[in-house]
Amino acid sequence: LSMILVPPLIFALINPAIFFKALDTAGTFGISVLFGIVPACMAWVQRYGSVEPSSDGARAGVSPSPRFAPELVPGGRAAPGV
């Protein structure tokens, strides 16, 4: 536990600006993944299905998921990727 907490504590005590910059960078990366990449992946899976593993462990192919609502955003497969 001390190997996890002591190094950041030392950096924070020596130069708080570096520690706050690291927190800002880590937060920016996490937020961009959480609100940028994850929703696009969720929309892709809802539209086009997910890859289901076969009985031997290899990829069997794409199984379409049922559509419960029409596509609200036009653009085909390129729209979730943008």
Backbone as CSV, one residue per row, in Angstrom:
resi,resn,N_x,N_y,N_z,CA_x,CA_y,CA_z,C_x,C_y,C_z
1,LEU,0.823,-1.190,0.000,0.000,0.000,0.000,0.870,1.259,0.000
2,SER,1.956,1.215,0.732,2.819,2.405,0.763,3.525,2.626,-0.576
3,MET,3.759,1.548,-1.334,4.381,1.700,-2.649,3.433,2.394,-3.627
4,ILE,2.149,2.387,-3.329,1.179,3.047,-4.198,0.993,4.506,-3.798
5,LEU,0.993,4.782,-2.515,0.667,6.123,-2.038,1.865,7.044,-1.860
6,VAL,3.017,6.500,-1.552,4.174,7.351,-1.234,4.733,8.097,-2.459
7,PRO,4.957,7.472,-3.615,5.509,8.241,-4.743,4.640,9.420,-5.184
8,PRO,3.306,9.272,-5.323,2.525,10.465,-5.661,2.553,11.521,-4.564
9,LEU,2.613,11.088,-3.321,2.689,12.043,-2.217,3.984,12.849,-2.296
10,ILE,5.080,12.189,-2.607,6.368,12.887,-2.716,6.322,13.908,-3.858
11,PHE,5.797,13.482,-5.030,5.686,14.426,-6.149,4.764,15.588,-5.811
12,ALA,3.675,15.320,-5.105,2.733,16.388,-4.755,3.349,17.362,-3.765
13,LEU,4.166,16.870,-2.862,4.800,17.762,-1.894,5.925,18.583,-2.523
14,ILE,6.649,18.006,-3.458,7.754,18.714,-4.093,7.238,19.791,-5.043
15,ASN,6.307,19.409,-5.921,5.792,20.351,-6.913,4.319,20.040,-7.174
16,PRO,3.405,20.743,-6.529,1.976,20.465,-6.709,1.488,20.702,-8.143
17,ALA,2.141,21.562,-8.887,1.704,21.838,-10.255,1.841,20.597,-11.137
18,ILE,2.904,19.830,-10.956,3.083,18.602,-11.731,1.992,17.604,-11.389
19,PHE,1.682,17.479,-10.109,0.657,16.536,-9.673,-0.706,16.927,-10.238
20,PHE,-1.040,18.209,-10.205,-2.332,18.654,-10.744,-2.384,18.491,-12.263
21,LYS,-1.263,18.692,-12.940,-1.212,18.482,-14.387,-1.439,17.011,-14.721
22,ALA,-0.860,16.106,-13.929,-1.059,14.674,-14.155,-2.517,14.288,-13.909
23,LEU,-3.126,14.833,-12.874,-4.540,14.567,-12.612,-5.424,15.089,-13.741
24,ASP,-5.084,16.254,-14.260,-5.852,16.829,-15.358,-5.746,15.963,-16.613
25,THR,-4.537,15.495,-16.912,-4.333,14.639,-18.085,-5.067,13.318,-17.931
26,ALA,-4.982,12.696,-16.777,-5.665,11.416,-16.547,-7.176,11.598,-16.604
27,GLY,-7.679,12.683,-16.080,-9.110,12.938,-16.132,-9.595,13.203,-17.535
28,THR,-8.810,13.915,-18.318,-9.188,14.197,-19.701,-9.252,12.917,-20.518
29,PHE,-8.293,12.032,-20.334,-8.291,10.768,-21.059,-9.492,9.919,-20.654
30,GLY,-9.770,9.832,-19.367,-10.898,9.028,-18.886,-12.240,9.547,-19.371
31,ILE,-12.418,10.852,-19.348,-13.678,11.442,-19.796,-13.859,11.261,-21.292
32,SER,-12.782,11.396,-22.059,-12.917,11.232,-23.509,-13.269,9.793,-23.866
33,VAL,-12.747,8.831,-23.134,-13.110,7.430,-23.379,-14.540,7.172,-22.936
34,LEU,-14.888,7.665,-21.747,-16.207,7.389,-21.186,-17.318,8.016,-22.003
35,PHE,-17.157,9.255,-22.430,-18.222,9.958,-23.132,-18.015,10.048,-24.639
36,GLY,-16.887,9.585,-25.158,-16.636,9.667,-26.584,-16.608,8.323,-27.271
37,ILE,-15.838,7.392,-26.744,-15.651,6.109,-27.414,-16.715,5.095,-27.011
38,VAL,-17.040,5.022,-25.732,-18.006,4.025,-25.260,-19.390,4.206,-25.901
39,PRO,-19.967,5.411,-25.976,-21.276,5.531,-26.635,-21.245,5.152,-28.113
40,ALA,-20.161,5.476,-28.812,-20.062,5.089,-30.223,-20.010,3.569,-30.359
41,CYS,-19.290,2.898,-29.477,-19.244,1.431,-29.507,-20.602,0.828,-29.164
42,MET,-21.306,1.417,-28.218,-22.635,0.931,-27.866,-23.600,1.086,-29.036
43,ALA,-23.543,2.221,-29.741,-24.405,2.430,-30.895,-24.065,1.446,-32.008
44,TRP,-22.781,1.178,-32.190,-22.352,0.232,-33.224,-22.913,-1.162,-32.925
45,VAL,-22.791,-1.608,-31.688,-23.277,-2.944,-31.320,-24.793,-3.011,-31.440
46,GLN,-25.493,-1.949,-31.076,-26.943,-1.965,-31.188,-27.372,-2.004,-32.657
47,ARG,-26.661,-1.278,-33.507,-27.044,-1.239,-34.918,-26.676,-2.509,-35.667
48,TYR,-25.464,-2.986,-35.481,-24.930,-4.018,-36.361,-24.683,-5.355,-35.673
49,GLY,-24.940,-5.472,-34.397,-24.750,-6.730,-33.701,-23.371,-6.825,-33.078
50,SER,-23.165,-7.912,-32.387,-21.886,-8.140,-31.734,-21.299,-9.442,-32.243
51,VAL,-20.006,-9.608,-32.046,-19.335,-10.825,-32.469,-19.498,-11.849,-31.357
52,GLU,-20.098,-12.962,-31.687,-20.333,-14.035,-30.724,-19.268,-15.112,-30.923
53,PRO,-18.661,-15.607,-29.852,-17.686,-16.687,-30.024,-18.390,-18.000,-30.360
54,SER,-17.731,-18.807,-31.178,-18.303,-20.102,-31.518,-17.936,-21.113,-30.441
55,SER,-18.377,-22.344,-30.608,-18.141,-23.368,-29.595,-16.665,-23.730,-29.474
56,ASP,-15.878,-23.547,-30.545,-14.457,-23.878,-30.460,-13.595,-22.692,-30.041
57,GLY,-14.209,-21.554,-29.720,-13.474,-20.404,-29.221,-13.106,-19.397,-30.280
58,ALA,-13.321,-19.712,-31.549,-13.014,-18.772,-32.628,-14.217,-17.875,-32.878
59,ARG,-13.995,-16.817,-33.623,-15.111,-15.923,-33.950,-16.013,-16.591,-34.978
60,ALA,-17.275,-16.664,-34.663,-18.218,-17.300,-35.579,-18.717,-16.313,-36.621
61,GLY,-18.790,-15.049,-36.268,-19.303,-14.049,-37.192,-20.196,-13.078,-36.463
62,VAL,-20.821,-12.250,-37.219,-21.649,-11.201,-36.639,-23.079,-11.692,-36.560
63,SER,-23.636,-11.623,-35.366,-25.048,-11.964,-35.209,-25.817,-10.662,-35.029
64,PRO,-26.797,-10.410,-35.868,-27.506,-9.136,-35.773,-28.336,-9.055,-34.507
65,SER,-28.346,-7.890,-33.909,-29.179,-7.685,-32.734,-30.526,-7.129,-33.180
66,PRO,-31.575,-7.417,-32.435,-32.879,-6.895,-32.840,-32.914,-5.378,-32.696
67,ARG,-33.566,-4.726,-33.625,-33.682,-3.272,-33.561,-34.970,-2.920,-32.850
68,PHE,-34.856,-2.143,-31.815,-36.020,-1.722,-31.059,-36.464,-0.320,-31.459
69,ALA,-35.609,0.418,-32.122,-35.928,1.783,-32.554,-35.259,2.020,-33.906
70,PRO,-35.798,2.906,-34.697,-35.152,3.208,-35.982,-33.843,3.964,-35.759
71,GLU,-33.001,3.950,-36.767,-31.747,4.699,-36.683,-32.077,6.186,-36.630
72,LEU,-31.679,6.849,-35.579,-31.978,8.264,-35.420,-30.951,9.155,-36.100
73,VAL,-29.757,8.630,-36.290,-28.691,9.399,-36.926,-28.384,8.756,-38.268
74,PRO,-28.558,9.484,-39.375,-28.240,8.897,-40.675,-26.733,8.802,-40.865
75,GLY,-26.322,8.063,-41.840,-24.903,8.004,-42.160,-24.333,6.616,-42.244
76,GLY,-25.124,5.603,-41.950,-24.650,4.225,-42.055,-23.583,3.903,-41.047
77,ARG,-22.614,3.111,-41.462,-21.542,2.652,-40.558,-20.528,3.757,-40.233
78,ALA,-20.485,4.804,-41.001,-19.518,5.869,-40.755,-19.947,6.790,-39.619
79,ALA,-21.241,6.907,-39.355,-21.726,7.862,-38.360,-21.241,7.555,-36.942
80,PRO,-21.302,6.314,-36.442,-20.770,6.075,-35.098,-19.259,6.211,-35.014
81,GLY,-18.562,6.072,-36.132,-17.114,6.158,-36.127,-16.571,7.572,-36.126
82,VAL,-17.420,8.536,-36.398,-16.950,9.924,-36.491,-16.839,10.544,-35.141
